[in-house]
Each structure stands twice: as C-alpha cells, then as structure tokens.
Amino acid sequence: MCLAIPVRIKAIDNEGMATVELSSVERKVSLVMTPEARVGDYVLVHTGFALNVLDEQEARATLALFDELEAFEAQYRAESEA
C-alpha cells in the first residue's frame, strides 16, 4: 500500500525543488510532475515527488483524518498496555 501526504509548499528553488512542511518538519520534494505548483499551495507527496496540487479544503480534511488515525492508534496502544 502506498501513502501520499498533503503538505504545504513554503519555498521553491530555481531547480524545481520545493521546501514543504508537515508538523514542523521540513523536507525537499521535486515538482517535476507538478510544475504549476506555487508557494502556498498544498501538494500530495509520495516518495519525494509532488504528485498533484490539492485545494486547501481537501488538504486540511485529509490531514484531519490523519490526526484522527493517530489519536485512535494512541488510544489503542494505551488500552493494550493497560
């Protein structure tokens, strides 16, 4: 199973690489497949490549689902250890 994560572009360099941020972690990703992406856009990233540009509402909804999954996992682990 593959997982692509929405991230927001903070900067783009002259070589088509974007600095993106998720949960205060910054990474460099390639924009070769999404040359239309601009600073401030959300992009869906997998294995270091931005696969497509997302609208902000869709990106935030997806990130909220990831937060719910994380909370569920934490609760499950806590209950399993008790």
C-alpha positions in Angstrom: 0.0 0.0 0.0 1.3 3.5 -0.9 0.6 6.6 1.1 0.7 10.1 -0.2 0.6 13.0 2.2 -0.7 16.6 1.6 1.9 19.2 2.5 2.1 23.0 2.0 4.9 24.5 -0.1 7.0 27.0 1.8 9.6 27.8 -0.9 10.6 26.8 -4.5 14.2 27.0 -5.7 15.4 27.5 -9.3 15.9 23.8 -9.8 12.2 22.8 -9.3 12.6 21.6 -5.8 10.1 22.7 -3.1 10.6 23.1 0.6 7.5 21.7 2.2 6.4 21.4 5.8 4.2 19.0 7.8 4.0 19.1 11.6 7.0 21.4 11.8 9.2 19.0 9.8 10.6 20.4 6.5 11.6 18.3 3.5 12.7 19.0 -0.1 10.4 17.5 -2.8 10.6 17.5 -6.6 8.0 19.5 -8.5 8.9 17.8 -11.8 5.3 16.3 -12.1 3.6 19.5 -10.8 5.3 22.4 -12.5 2.1 24.5 -11.9 2.6 24.3 -8.1 3.3 27.6 -6.3 4.4 28.7 -2.9 1.4 28.4 -0.5 -0.2 25.5 -2.5 -0.8 22.1 -1.0 0.6 19.2 -2.9 0.2 15.5 -2.5 3.6 14.0 -1.9 4.9 10.4 -2.3 8.5 9.3 -2.3 9.9 12.8 -2.6 7.7 13.8 -5.6 4.7 16.1 -5.6 2.0 14.1 -7.5 -0.7 16.8 -7.8 -1.9 20.1 -6.4 -4.8 20.0 -3.9 -7.1 22.7 -2.9 -6.7 23.8 0.7 -10.0 22.4 1.9 -9.2 18.9 0.6 -5.7 19.0 2.1 -7.0 20.1 5.5 -9.7 17.5 5.5 -7.1 14.8 4.7 -4.8 16.0 7.4 -7.6 16.0 9.9 -8.2 12.3 9.1 -4.5 11.5 9.7 -4.9 13.3 13.1 -7.9 11.1 13.9 -6.0 7.9 13.0 -3.0 9.0 15.2 -5.4 9.6 18.1 -7.1 6.2 17.6 -3.7 4.5 17.5 -2.5 6.2 20.7 -5.7 5.2 22.5 -5.5 1.6 21.2 -1.9 1.3 22.4 -2.7 2.7 25.8 -5.6 0.3 26.2 -3.4 -2.6 25.1 -0.7 -1.8 27.6 -3.2 -1.5 30.5 
